[in-house]
Each structure stands twice: as C-alpha cells, then as structure tokens.
Amino acid sequence: MAFLDNSGDIILDAVLTDAGRKRLARADGTFKIAKFALGDDEIDYGLYDKNNASGSAYYDLSLLQTPILEAFTNNTSILKSRLISIPQDNLLYLPVFKINSSTSVSGIGLSPTSNEYDPGGLIYVTVDQNTENIATSANTIPASSIKTDNSPFTSTTNGTRSFVYGFNLAKNGLAIQIDQGLDTNAIPPTQALDSSLIENQYIIEIDNRLGSIVDPATDQKAAISFIDDDNIASYYFSTANDANFIGSIAAPSQVIAGPVGNFLRFLIGSSLDLQQSTYLFELLGGEVTYPSNSGTGTSTYYYIDTIVRVTGAQTGTSVDLPIRFLKFKA
C-alpha cells in the first residue's frame, strides 16, 4: 500500500475488491460491474481556507493536492467515508447516527484493575452463562442494571447500563439502539425530518467468527445477507421487512438535538466458538482483570475487542461500535 501524488494530473487508480476478483475468476461470463462506490477517506476538509490571500482559486488547493491512497483490494480497510448523492442543493445539515443512552447500552460498568487500559464506551458481550453470572454479580454492577426482558431500556430502572447479554442468542439482553437525525440546535426537534434524509435501510457488519446479530424481539439470529472473504458478515435491514429492528422515533431523543428519523435496535449474540473454546481469545485477544463479585478480590477474563459497523444504505451515514467479548477465566 502506498500514497499517490495528487499534485498534478488527475489519477484514476481502480481495482476490483477481493470479492470482485473471485467472481471474475469464474470466467463464466456472468461477471458484471453493476454498482460502485466512491470515498474520500484521505481528505481533511478542515484544510479548506476561505481566507487565503491569493484568492478563491486557492481556497481548496490543499484539498486537491492531498496525496491519496493507491487502490487496494481489502474492502474492510477502504471506503470508511462513502460519498453520497442528495438531490437537494439547500441542505445545511446531514443526518448522523448516535447511540441512544436512554434505551441502550452506554459506557462501561467495570474498570480493570490491571493488564488493560479501558478507554470507556465499550459494549460488553458475555459469551456464556458462567461469565454472565460472575460478571453481572460484581459489586460494581448492581443487580438492577441487568434487564430481564427485551423492553426498551431506561436509565431510571436499569442503573449502569453495562452489558449486552451474549449467551444463548442474547436472551434477556440489552438492546443496542442507534438513533438517526439532525444533531443541531439550529432546527427544533419538533420539525419533521425531510423524507429524503430518513434512513429506511441499514447494514450491520460484524466479524462472523465472533458473533451474530440477533432480533431484539424474538432472540433469534437474523439472516446473514453476505459473508465476504475476510469473514465479515453483512446483515441488511429495511423498514419494509424488519419492523423488529427499525422504527420511528416517537419523541425527540435526548441524543439527537434536532429533527429525528428512524432508530435501529438489535442485540449481539456470541458465536459457538467463543462459548465453547478459548482459542480465538488467545489468538485475537488477551486477558483483563476486573473486581470480583465479592468486592474484595479480582476476576480474570479472556477478552476480544472488535468493531461492529452500522451503515445507512440510503444516506451513507455510519457509526462504529466498540465491542468487547468477555469469557471468565479465573
């Protein structure tokens, strides 16, 4: 991988992804490029200088001359910021995704005493019943913080909001909720969001070796739409077919300052490999120590940190959720 000099003529450097090359290699005449995506991951728009003394022709010169990455085939490492086309030319704000801390998991309830710095904001997934019992009975996690059903989460009844229950298809789990809307105080939340900015289709990507997406209403695994060559599973949800996952935000959310659109709600279930083995923990993760359930000692857990990405298929908005899978060791 390298950077391409972007200071002169326009450079077009295009390659197929690994999945595209695999389909091309079939050589059966079925390969056809039907869609493509553009991104601007390398560009820092803060470099736009409208006060440049040389005039308007130089306002965006630094942007246009920014070196860009050469094309490469790993789809998990590119197009983090996809360009989108919106017909309106008078928009001052674009929608964002934010975790709703009143209806879902937020922050952390456990702080490690050694071995690992915990930056906060992690969403924990316990991988088996033993881990769930030990972790949630720790003195830093009051029993009232663990839900016993899949109803919407409220901070007044559920305390510290620390765990997504990952055992047995996330039974009794805390739903993760992503709210969508315009996060600005310039437009009142009572104002209806333009229909073209309301997200009606979502894509959730997760490492298929580690876990799966689970229906928050039925505790059943959702259907995988596609697994790529890096074992990243993609799940597609739409308002037309997935009412258990997507719904309208009935009242202004405290995490979205302006007009709101739809929410996406889901659970994460741990994989059978994580439930029954420590192999992937030893290969991809490590160990971390938390206060024990007695409050006087410590407990050690295997852990794997990963990212679950949520992307809006219509608006291109995305958010990365930091996930920590936990398995009790000693």
Secondary structure, DSSP 8 states (H G I E B T S, - for coil): --EE--SSS--------HHHHHHHTT-SS---------B-TT--GGG--TT-TT-GGGTTHHHHT--EE---S-TTSS-SSB----S-S--S---EEEE-TTTS--S-S---SBS----S--EEEE-SHHHHHHHHTSTTS-GGGS-SS-S---HHHHTT--EEE-STTTTT---EEEEEE---SSS-TTS---GGGS--EEEEEEETTTEEEE-TTT--B----EE-TT-EEEEEEETTT-TTTEEE--S--TT--S-EEEEEEEEEEE-HHHHH-SHHHHHH-EEEEEE-TTSSSEEEEEEEEEEEEEEETTT--EEEEEEEEEEE--
